């Protein structure tokens, strides 16, 4: 099981990759791609949203999140 910090990094990387490919990821897409529990992925997205790195409503990285 990944720690929240580690999972956040994986989620952010997946969002950035999808953004470069002009694709959109859903929560289910992330769960399957990362092999993590749905609740853990949701917690990671919420944490990234609070930090201003991901917009949870559009499921896309913010400019700051994409720049990392």
N, CA and C atoms as a LAMMPS dump frame, in Angstrom:
ITEM: TIMESTEP
0
ITEM: NUMBER OF ATOMS
204
ITEM: BOX BOUNDS ff ff ff
-5.0000000000000000e+02 5.0000000000000000e+02
-5.0000000000000000e+02 5.0000000000000000e+02
-5.0000000000000000e+02 5.0000000000000000e+02
ITEM: ATOMS id mol type element x y z
1 1 1 N 0.843 -1.182 0
2 1 2 C 0 0 0
3 1 3 C 0.888 1.245 0
4 2 1 N 0.54 2.195 -0.825
5 2 2 C 1.31 3.427 -0.934
6 2 3 C 0.899 4.422 0.139
7 3 1 N 1.842 5.23 0.569
8 3 2 C 1.504 6.312 1.49
9 3 3 C 0.75 7.382 0.716
10 4 1 N 0.079 8.259 1.411
11 4 2 C -0.686 9.324 0.755
12 4 3 C 0.235 10.213 -0.078
13 5 1 N 1.404 10.522 0.435
14 5 2 C 2.352 11.367 -0.293
15 5 3 C 2.794 10.701 -1.589
16 6 1 N 3.12 9.442 -1.497
17 6 2 C 3.545 8.703 -2.678
18 6 3 C 2.409 8.581 -3.697
19 7 1 N 1.22 8.308 -3.211
20 7 2 C 0.068 8.198 -4.102
21 7 3 C -0.222 9.544 -4.773
22 8 1 N -0.063 10.629 -4.033
23 8 2 C -0.262 11.965 -4.619
24 8 3 C 0.705 12.192 -5.787
25 9 1 N 1.931 11.765 -5.631
26 9 2 C 2.906 11.918 -6.713
27 9 3 C 2.503 11.107 -7.942
28 10 1 N 2.031 9.904 -7.728
29 10 2 C 1.589 9.064 -8.84
30 10 3 C 0.353 9.657 -9.528
31 11 1 N -0.577 10.164 -8.737
32 11 2 C -1.782 10.788 -9.299
33 11 3 C -1.403 12.02 -10.113
34 12 1 N -0.539 12.84 -9.574
35 12 2 C -0.12 14.05 -10.279
36 12 3 C 0.598 13.705 -11.584
37 13 1 N 1.41 12.688 -11.554
38 13 2 C 2.107 12.252 -12.772
39 13 3 C 1.102 11.753 -13.813
40 14 1 N 0.104 10.997 -13.376
41 14 2 C -0.913 10.489 -14.301
42 14 3 C -1.713 11.633 -14.906
43 15 1 N -2.064 12.632 -14.093
44 15 2 C -2.784 13.799 -14.61
45 15 3 C -1.935 14.564 -15.623
46 16 1 N -0.669 14.756 -15.313
47 16 2 C 0.214 15.497 -16.223
48 16 3 C 0.371 14.747 -17.547
49 17 1 N 0.524 13.436 -17.484
50 17 2 C 0.652 12.631 -18.697
51 17 3 C -0.621 12.726 -19.539
52 18 1 N -1.767 12.637 -18.891
53 18 2 C -3.043 12.726 -19.601
54 18 3 C -3.213 14.114 -20.219
55 19 1 N -2.778 15.129 -19.503
56 19 2 C -2.89 16.507 -20.013
57 19 3 C -2.043 16.68 -21.273
58 20 1 N -0.834 16.131 -21.264
59 20 2 C 0.024 16.219 -22.451
60 20 3 C -0.594 15.494 -23.638
61 21 1 N -1.32 14.419 -23.37
62 21 2 C -1.964 13.645 -24.425
63 21 3 C -3.366 14.159 -24.744
64 22 1 N -3.747 15.267 -24.1
65 22 2 C -5.068 15.879 -24.268
66 22 3 C -6.192 14.889 -23.967
67 23 1 N -5.988 14.095 -22.927
68 23 2 C -6.985 13.12 -22.486
69 23 3 C -7.514 13.548 -21.117
70 24 1 N -8.62 12.989 -20.733
71 24 2 C -9.193 13.246 -19.42
72 24 3 C -9.23 11.944 -18.644
73 25 1 N -8.931 12.023 -17.376
74 25 2 C -8.963 10.857 -16.503
75 25 3 C -10.126 10.979 -15.529
76 26 1 N -10.787 9.888 -15.309
77 26 2 C -11.824 9.845 -14.28
78 26 3 C -11.227 9.185 -13.039
79 27 1 N -11.975 9.222 -11.979
80 27 2 C -11.531 8.562 -10.749
81 27 3 C -11.316 7.072 -11.012
82 28 1 N -12.229 6.471 -11.746
83 28 2 C -12.101 5.042 -12.055
84 28 3 C -10.864 4.753 -12.903
85 29 1 N -10.559 5.631 -13.848
86 29 2 C -9.348 5.461 -14.664
87 29 3 C -8.101 5.454 -13.777
88 30 1 N -8.058 6.368 -12.834
89 30 2 C -6.906 6.453 -11.935
90 30 3 C -6.798 5.23 -11.036
91 31 1 N -7.933 4.76 -10.535
92 31 2 C -7.934 3.581 -9.672
93 31 3 C -7.342 2.388 -10.417
94 32 1 N -7.779 2.196 -11.659
95 32 2 C -7.282 1.076 -12.454
96 32 3 C -5.803 1.271 -12.799
97 33 1 N -5.438 2.47 -13.249
98 33 2 C -4.057 2.734 -13.675
99 33 3 C -3.065 2.614 -12.523
100 34 1 N -3.468 3.026 -11.333
101 34 2 C -2.549 3.032 -10.199
102 34 3 C -2.658 1.769 -9.346
103 35 1 N -3.723 1.03 -9.527
104 35 2 C -3.902 -0.181 -8.736
105 35 3 C -4.095 0.114 -7.26
106 36 1 N -4.728 1.233 -6.975
107 36 2 C -4.944 1.64 -5.586
108 36 3 C -6.442 1.615 -5.274
109 37 1 N -6.754 1.663 -4.004
110 37 2 C -8.16 1.688 -3.601
111 37 3 C -8.797 3.013 -3.976
112 38 1 N -10.066 2.962 -4.303
113 38 2 C -10.811 4.154 -4.718
114 38 3 C -10.754 5.246 -3.635
115 39 1 N -10.938 4.865 -2.398
116 39 2 C -10.918 5.837 -1.291
117 39 3 C -9.543 6.5 -1.168
118 40 1 N -8.48 5.742 -1.399
119 40 2 C -7.133 6.302 -1.309
120 40 3 C -6.865 7.282 -2.445
121 41 1 N -7.322 6.936 -3.647
122 41 2 C -7.14 7.839 -4.792
123 41 3 C -7.958 9.115 -4.584
124 42 1 N -9.159 8.959 -4.068
125 42 2 C -9.998 10.133 -3.778
126 42 3 C -9.329 11.034 -2.741
127 43 1 N -8.731 10.443 -1.718
128 43 2 C -8.035 11.224 -0.695
129 43 3 C -6.832 11.95 -1.293
130 44 1 N -6.122 11.304 -2.201
131 44 2 C -4.966 11.934 -2.848
132 44 3 C -5.412 13.111 -3.708
133 45 1 N -6.496 12.939 -4.456
134 45 2 C -7.009 14.03 -5.293
135 45 3 C -7.451 15.193 -4.419
136 46 1 N -8.12 14.902 -3.317
137 46 2 C -8.55 15.967 -2.399
138 46 3 C -7.358 16.708 -1.817
139 47 1 N -6.33 15.977 -1.457
140 47 2 C -5.12 16.596 -0.913
141 47 3 C -4.451 17.501 -1.951
142 48 1 N -4.356 17.013 -3.176
143 48 2 C -3.761 17.818 -4.251
144 48 3 C -4.622 19.036 -4.566
145 49 1 N -5.923 18.887 -4.47
146 49 2 C -6.838 20.013 -4.708
147 49 3 C -6.632 21.094 -3.642
148 50 1 N -6.526 20.663 -2.383
149 50 2 C -6.297 21.631 -1.293
150 50 3 C -4.959 22.35 -1.456
151 51 1 N -3.978 21.664 -2.02
152 51 2 C -2.651 22.261 -2.229
153 51 3 C -2.62 23.144 -3.481
154 52 1 N -3.703 23.131 -4.262
155 52 2 C -3.766 23.958 -5.456
156 52 3 C -3.066 23.351 -6.664
157 53 1 N -2.82 22.057 -6.631
158 53 2 C -2.104 21.41 -7.729
159 53 3 C -3.027 20.709 -8.721
160 54 1 N -4.239 20.409 -8.276
161 54 2 C -5.224 19.726 -9.12
162 54 3 C -6.58 20.387 -8.904
163 55 1 N -7.338 20.514 -9.974
164 55 2 C -8.716 20.971 -9.864
165 55 3 C -9.583 19.72 -9.827
166 56 1 N -10.127 19.4 -8.671
167 56 2 C -10.883 18.16 -8.497
168 56 3 C -12.205 18.185 -9.254
169 57 1 N -12.732 19.355 -9.542
170 57 2 C -14.007 19.423 -10.257
171 57 3 C -13.853 19.074 -11.736
172 58 1 N -12.711 19.394 -12.315
173 58 2 C -12.463 19.075 -13.727
174 58 3 C -11.533 17.883 -13.891
175 59 1 N -10.978 17.404 -12.774
176 59 2 C -10.031 16.28 -12.786
177 59 3 C -8.856 16.562 -13.725
178 60 1 N -8.287 17.753 -13.569
179 60 2 C -7.125 18.146 -14.358
180 60 3 C -6.137 18.875 -13.455
181 61 1 N -4.849 18.839 -13.802
182 61 2 C -3.875 19.585 -12.997
183 61 3 C -4.029 21.078 -13.236
184 62 1 N -3.755 21.857 -12.226
185 62 2 C -3.719 23.305 -12.408
186 62 3 C -2.399 23.656 -13.105
187 63 1 N -2.227 24.899 -13.441
188 63 2 C -0.993 25.312 -14.088
189 63 3 C 0.203 25.022 -13.18
190 64 1 N 0.03 25.28 -11.898
191 64 2 C 1.097 25 -10.936
192 64 3 C 1.376 23.501 -10.837
193 65 1 N 0.324 22.705 -10.832
194 65 2 C 0.485 21.254 -10.759
195 65 3 C 1.137 20.695 -12.013
196 66 1 N 0.795 21.257 -13.169
197 66 2 C 1.386 20.784 -14.413
198 66 3 C 2.86 21.194 -14.502
199 67 1 N 3.207 22.334 -13.899
200 67 2 C 4.587 22.833 -13.961
201 67 3 C 5.532 21.968 -13.13
202 68 1 N 5.007 21.286 -12.129
203 68 2 C 5.884 20.442 -11.298
204 68 3 C 6.378 19.301 -12.113
